[in-house]
Amino acid sequence: MSDQSTLRELAAALGRCSMLPGTAAKRAARHFAIMAKRGDTFTDRQAAYVCELGWRFRRQIAERLVDYARQHLPTCDASDVPELLYAGKLPGTLMEFR
């Protein structure tokens, strides 16, 4: 299975997840589910956000999709954090520290 087809499957699963109303995550998940249904290609940033949402809502989706999301999460080194904080560019995303 290719990366894009797995991303589409993950995005479709996120569209069926229960989320708080009015949140950015819910809007993004719905948008990505529509993209998946149309068969659109995900950009690198979109793919990273789909994986982050997949990890965040991991208890509501299939385990193999969670494994895919975990393997493709955006990561950074702990040494990058002070520089990102100083620049004011620390994203509000889940990051694993090595």
Backbone as JSON Lines, residues from 0, in Angstrom:
{"i":0,"aa":"M","n":[0.85,-1.17,0.0],"ca":[0.0,0.0,0.0],"c":[0.9,1.24,0.0]}
{"i":1,"aa":"S","n":[0.6,2.2,-0.84],"ca":[1.44,3.4,-0.94],"c":[1.17,4.35,0.21]}
{"i":2,"aa":"D","n":[2.08,5.29,0.38],"ca":[1.92,6.28,1.44],"c":[0.64,7.11,1.27]}
{"i":3,"aa":"Q","n":[0.37,7.54,0.03],"ca":[-0.81,8.37,-0.2],"c":[-2.1,7.61,0.09]}
{"i":4,"aa":"S","n":[-2.16,6.34,-0.27],"ca":[-3.39,5.59,-0.01],"c":[-3.57,5.35,1.49]}
{"i":5,"aa":"T","n":[-2.47,5.14,2.21],"ca":[-2.57,4.98,3.66],"c":[-2.97,6.3,4.31]}
{"i":6,"aa":"L","n":[-2.43,7.41,3.82],"ca":[-2.82,8.73,4.33],"c":[-4.29,8.99,4.09]}
{"i":7,"aa":"R","n":[-4.77,8.62,2.9],"ca":[-6.2,8.8,2.61],"c":[-7.06,7.97,3.57]}
{"i":8,"aa":"E","n":[-6.61,6.76,3.84],"ca":[-7.35,5.9,4.76],"c":[-7.34,6.48,6.18]}
{"i":9,"aa":"L","n":[-6.19,7.01,6.6],"ca":[-6.08,7.64,7.92],"c":[-6.96,8.89,7.98]}
{"i":10,"aa":"A","n":[-6.94,9.7,6.93],"ca":[-7.76,10.91,6.9],"c":[-9.25,10.56,6.94]}
{"i":11,"aa":"A","n":[-9.65,9.52,6.23],"ca":[-11.05,9.1,6.25],"c":[-11.44,8.63,7.66]}
{"i":12,"aa":"A","n":[-10.54,7.92,8.33],"ca":[-10.8,7.46,9.69],"c":[-10.92,8.64,10.65]}
{"i":13,"aa":"L","n":[-10.1,9.66,10.45],"ca":[-10.17,10.86,11.3],"c":[-11.49,11.58,11.11]}
{"i":14,"aa":"G","n":[-12.04,11.53,9.9],"ca":[-13.33,12.17,9.64],"c":[-14.46,11.52,10.42]}
{"i":15,"aa":"R","n":[-14.27,10.3,10.86],"ca":[-15.3,9.59,11.64],"c":[-15.07,9.68,13.15]}
{"i":16,"aa":"C","n":[-14.0,10.32,13.58],"ca":[-13.68,10.42,15.01],"c":[-14.57,11.45,15.7]}
{"i":17,"aa":"S","n":[-14.79,11.23,16.98],"ca":[-15.53,12.17,17.81],"c":[-14.54,13.21,18.36]}
{"i":18,"aa":"M","n":[-14.85,14.49,18.14],"ca":[-13.97,15.59,18.57],"c":[-14.81,16.69,19.17]}
{"i":19,"aa":"L","n":[-14.16,17.56,19.92],"ca":[-14.85,18.72,20.48],"c":[-15.36,19.61,19.35]}
{"i":20,"aa":"P","n":[-16.57,20.15,19.5],"ca":[-17.1,21.0,18.44],"c":[-16.34,22.32,18.32]}
{"i":21,"aa":"G","n":[-16.17,22.77,17.09],"ca":[-15.57,24.08,16.83],"c":[-14.06,24.13,16.93]}
{"i":22,"aa":"T","n":[-13.4,23.0,17.05],"ca":[-11.94,23.02,17.18],"c":[-11.28,22.97,15.81]}
{"i":23,"aa":"A","n":[-10.05,23.44,15.78],"ca":[-9.28,23.41,14.53],"c":[-9.04,21.97,14.08]}
{"i":24,"aa":"A","n":[-8.85,21.08,15.05],"ca":[-8.61,19.67,14.71],"c":[-9.82,19.08,13.99]}
{"i":25,"aa":"K","n":[-11.01,19.42,14.45],"ca":[-12.22,18.89,13.81],"c":[-12.39,19.45,12.4]}
{"i":26,"aa":"R","n":[-12.15,20.74,12.23],"ca":[-12.24,21.34,10.9],"c":[-11.23,20.71,9.96]}
{"i":27,"aa":"A","n":[-10.0,20.54,10.44],"ca":[-8.95,19.95,9.6],"c":[-9.27,18.5,9.27]}
{"i":28,"aa":"A","n":[-9.75,17.74,10.24],"ca":[-10.08,16.34,10.01],"c":[-11.19,16.21,8.97]}
{"i":29,"aa":"R","n":[-12.2,17.06,9.06],"ca":[-13.27,17.03,8.06],"c":[-12.73,17.38,6.67]}
{"i":30,"aa":"H","n":[-11.89,18.41,6.62],"ca":[-11.31,18.83,5.34],"c":[-10.46,17.7,4.75]}
{"i":31,"aa":"F","n":[-9.64,17.07,5.58],"ca":[-8.79,15.98,5.09],"c":[-9.62,14.78,4.67]}
{"i":32,"aa":"A","n":[-10.73,14.52,5.36],"ca":[-11.6,13.4,4.97],"c":[-12.22,13.66,3.59]}
{"i":33,"aa":"I","n":[-12.59,14.91,3.33],"ca":[-13.12,15.27,2.01],"c":[-12.04,15.1,0.95]}
{"i":34,"aa":"M","n":[-10.82,15.55,1.27],"ca":[-9.71,15.38,0.33],"c":[-9.47,13.91,0.04]}
{"i":35,"aa":"A","n":[-9.55,13.07,1.06],"ca":[-9.33,11.64,0.89],"c":[-10.42,11.02,0.02]}
{"i":36,"aa":"K","n":[-11.65,11.46,0.21],"ca":[-12.75,10.94,-0.58],"c":[-12.61,11.31,-2.05]}
{"i":37,"aa":"R","n":[-12.11,12.53,-2.31],"ca":[-11.91,12.97,-3.69],"c":[-10.68,12.33,-4.32]}
{"i":38,"aa":"G","n":[-9.78,11.8,-3.48],"ca":[-8.55,11.2,-4.0],"c":[-7.43,12.2,-4.22]}
{"i":39,"aa":"D","n":[-7.52,13.35,-3.55],"ca":[-6.48,14.38,-3.68],"c":[-5.16,13.9,-3.08]}
{"i":40,"aa":"T","n":[-4.08,14.51,-3.53],"ca":[-2.76,14.21,-3.0],"c":[-2.47,15.16,-1.84]}
{"i":41,"aa":"F","n":[-1.9,14.63,-0.78],"ca":[-1.55,15.43,0.4],"c":[-0.15,16.0,0.24]}
{"i":42,"aa":"T","n":[0.02,17.27,0.65],"ca":[1.35,17.86,0.68],"c":[2.09,17.29,1.9]}
{"i":43,"aa":"D","n":[3.38,17.58,2.01],"ca":[4.16,17.1,3.14],"c":[3.63,17.64,4.47]}
{"i":44,"aa":"R","n":[3.28,18.92,4.48],"ca":[2.76,19.52,5.71],"c":[1.4,18.96,6.08]}
{"i":45,"aa":"Q","n":[0.56,18.76,5.09],"ca":[-0.75,18.16,5.36],"c":[-0.59,16.74,5.88]}
{"i":46,"aa":"A","n":[0.32,15.99,5.27],"ca":[0.56,14.61,5.7],"c":[1.05,14.59,7.15]}
{"i":47,"aa":"A","n":[1.94,15.52,7.5],"ca":[2.44,15.58,8.87],"c":[1.3,15.88,9.85]}
{"i":48,"aa":"Y","n":[0.4,16.78,9.46],"ca":[-0.72,17.12,10.35],"c":[-1.72,15.98,10.46]}
{"i":49,"aa":"V","n":[-1.95,15.27,9.35],"ca":[-2.82,14.09,9.4],"c":[-2.24,13.06,10.37]}
{"i":50,"aa":"C","n":[-0.93,12.86,10.31],"ca":[-0.28,11.9,11.22],"c":[-0.37,12.36,12.67]}
{"i":51,"aa":"E","n":[-0.2,13.66,12.87],"ca":[-0.32,14.18,14.24],"c":[-1.73,13.98,14.78]}
{"i":52,"aa":"L","n":[-2.74,14.26,13.95],"ca":[-4.12,14.04,14.38],"c":[-4.39,12.55,14.59]}
{"i":53,"aa":"G","n":[-3.8,11.72,13.75],"ca":[-3.94,10.28,13.93],"c":[-3.4,9.82,15.26]}
{"i":54,"aa":"W","n":[-2.29,10.41,15.67],"ca":[-1.71,10.07,16.97],"c":[-2.56,10.64,18.11]}
{"i":55,"aa":"R","n":[-3.07,11.85,17.93],"ca":[-3.87,12.48,18.98],"c":[-5.18,11.72,19.23]}
{"i":56,"aa":"F","n":[-5.79,11.21,18.16],"ca":[-7.06,10.49,18.28],"c":[-6.87,8.99,18.08]}
{"i":57,"aa":"R","n":[-5.74,8.49,18.52],"ca":[-5.34,7.09,18.29],"c":[-6.29,6.07,18.9]}
{"i":58,"aa":"R","n":[-7.03,6.43,19.9],"ca":[-7.93,5.46,20.55],"c":[-9.22,5.26,19.78]}
{"i":59,"aa":"Q","n":[-9.41,6.06,18.73],"ca":[-10.65,5.96,17.96],"c":[-10.43,5.39,16.55]}
{"i":60,"aa":"I","n":[-9.2,5.06,16.21],"ca":[-8.93,4.56,14.86],"c":[-8.18,3.22,14.93]}
{"i":61,"aa":"A","n":[-8.11,2.55,13.81],"ca":[-7.5,1.22,13.74],"c":[-6.02,1.27,14.12]}
{"i":62,"aa":"E","n":[-5.56,0.21,14.75],"ca":[-4.19,0.15,15.27],"c":[-3.14,0.28,14.17]}
{"i":63,"aa":"R","n":[-3.38,-0.32,13.01],"ca":[-2.38,-0.24,11.94],"c":[-2.25,1.19,11.42]}
{"i":64,"aa":"L","n":[-3.34,1.96,11.46],"ca":[-3.26,3.37,11.06],"c":[-2.54,4.18,12.13]}
{"i":65,"aa":"V","n":[-2.73,3.82,13.39],"ca":[-2.01,4.49,14.48],"c":[-0.51,4.23,14.34]}
{"i":66,"aa":"D","n":[-0.15,2.99,14.02],"ca":[1.27,2.66,13.82],"c":[1.87,3.48,12.7]}
{"i":67,"aa":"Y","n":[1.12,3.63,11.61],"ca":[1.6,4.45,10.49],"c":[1.78,5.9,10.94]}
{"i":68,"aa":"A","n":[0.79,6.43,11.66],"ca":[0.87,7.81,12.13],"c":[2.06,8.01,13.06]}
{"i":69,"aa":"R","n":[2.29,7.05,13.96],"ca":[3.4,7.17,14.91],"c":[4.74,7.18,14.18]}
{"i":70,"aa":"Q","n":[4.86,6.37,13.15],"ca":[6.12,6.3,12.4],"c":[6.39,7.56,11.59]}
{"i":71,"aa":"H","n":[5.34,8.31,11.27],"ca":[5.5,9.49,10.42],"c":[5.24,10.81,11.15]}
{"i":72,"aa":"L","n":[5.28,10.78,12.49],"ca":[5.1,12.01,13.25],"c":[6.27,12.96,13.01]}
{"i":73,"aa":"P","n":[5.99,14.26,12.97],"ca":[7.1,15.21,12.89],"c":[7.9,15.17,14.19]}
{"i":74,"aa":"T","n":[9.2,15.13,14.08],"ca":[10.05,15.06,15.27],"c":[11.06,16.2,15.25]}
{"i":75,"aa":"C","n":[11.6,16.46,16.4],"ca":[12.72,17.4,16.5],"c":[13.56,16.99,17.69]}
{"i":76,"aa":"D","n":[14.79,17.44,17.69],"ca":[15.68,17.18,18.81],"c":[15.35,18.14,19.94]}
{"i":77,"aa":"A","n":[15.63,17.72,21.17],"ca":[15.41,18.6,22.32],"c":[16.27,19.86,22.22]}
{"i":78,"aa":"S","n":[17.4,19.78,21.51],"ca":[18.27,20.94,21.36],"c":[17.64,22.01,20.46]}
{"i":79,"aa":"D","n":[16.63,21.65,19.66],"ca":[15.97,22.61,18.78],"c":[14.96,23.49,19.52]}
{"i":80,"aa":"V","n":[14.48,23.05,20.67],"ca":[13.39,23.74,21.36],"c":[13.77,25.15,21.79]}
{"i":81,"aa":"P","n":[14.91,25.39,22.46],"ca":[15.21,26.78,22.85],"c":[15.28,27.72,21.66]}
{"i":82,"aa":"E","n":[15.85,27.27,20.57],"ca":[15.94,28.12,19.38],"c":[14.55,28.42,18.82]}
{"i":83,"aa":"L","n":[13.68,27.42,18.81],"ca":[12.32,27.63,18.31],"c":[11.53,28.54,19.23]}
{"i":84,"aa":"L","n":[11.72,28.38,20.55],"ca":[11.03,29.25,21.5],"c":[11.51,30.68,21.36]}
{"i":85,"aa":"Y","n":[12.81,30.86,21.2],"ca":[13.36,32.21,21.08],"c":[12.83,32.88,19.81]}
{"i":86,"aa":"A","n":[12.72,32.14,18.75],"ca":[12.24,32.7,17.49],"c":[10.73,32.84,17.48]}
{"i":87,"aa":"G","n":[10.05,32.29,18.49],"ca":[8.61,32.35,18.53],"c":[7.95,31.45,17.49]}
{"i":88,"aa":"K","n":[8.66,30.41,17.07],"ca":[8.16,29.55,16.0],"c":[7.87,28.14,16.45]}
{"i":89,"aa":"L","n":[7.73,27.93,17.74],"ca":[7.42,26.59,18.21],"c":[5.97,26.27,17.84]}
{"i":90,"aa":"P","n":[5.77,25.28,16.96],"ca":[4.4,24.98,16.54],"c":[3.63,24.33,17.68]}
{"i":91,"aa":"G","n":[2.34,24.46,17.62],"ca":[1.48,23.83,18.62],"c":[1.22,22.37,18.28]}
{"i":92,"aa":"T","n":[2.25,21.66,17.88],"ca":[2.08,20.28,17.45],"c":[2.79,19.35,18.39]}
{"i":93,"aa":"L","n":[2.4,18.1,18.34],"ca":[3.05,17.07,19.12],"c":[4.43,16.79,18.55]}
{"i":94,"aa":"M","n":[5.45,16.83,19.39],"ca":[6.79,16.52,18.93],"c":[7.41,15.51,19.87]}
{"i":95,"aa":"E","n":[8.08,14.56,19.31],"ca":[8.81,13.6,20.11],"c":[10.23,14.1,20.28]}
{"i":96,"aa":"F","n":[10.74,13.99,21.47],"ca":[12.1,14.39,21.71],"c":[12.96,13.15,21.82]}
{"i":97,"aa":"R","n":[14.08,13.16,21.14],"ca":[14.97,12.01,21.15],"c":[15.87,12.07,22.36]}
